Amino acid sequence: MTPVPITVIEHWHLKPQFADKAFEIMQEMDDLLEDNAHDSPGWAGHARFFKLSSEPTHVMMFYTWATRAEHERLLKSETPLLREFVSRYCIREREVEYAEELPVDV
């Protein structure tokens, strides 16, 4: 049986002074990690970024990944790459959730 891709949801919590620069900051993060992610065997497509209207320091990323195990390997490889970025721009480490899409006919 072929594994079903998962959806990864990342929550980034920016420091308040960076709320109005979320686009630039998340682009910097993407540029920092892009090659690492795209070279991974689990990569299954580009991420989408959303800034919450009710909480402009909260940025969410949604993307598909081949398997949770592959993604967990990616996260481990990203930790040293993100150390300075998180310290500079974020109030805490990103939070990661996994979701399985339901094939509801809409």
Stockholm file with secondary structure:
# STOCKHOLM 1.0

chainA/1-106         MTPVPITVIEHWHLKPQFADKAFEIMQEMDDLLEDNAHDSPGWAGHARFFKLSSEPTHVMMFYTWATRAEHERLLKSETPLLREFVSRYCIREREVEYAEELPVDV
#=GR chainA/1-106 SS CCCCCEEEEEEEEBCGGGGGGHHHHHHHHHHHHHHHHHTSTTBCSCCEEEECSSCTTEEEEEEEESCHHHHHHHHHHHHHHHHHHHHHHBSSCCEEEEECCCCCCC
#=GC SS_cons         CCCCCEEEEEEEEBCGGGGGGHHHHHHHHHHHHHHHHHTSTTBCSCCEEEECSSCTTEEEEEEEESCHHHHHHHHHHHHHHHHHHHHHHBSSCCEEEEECCCCCCC
//
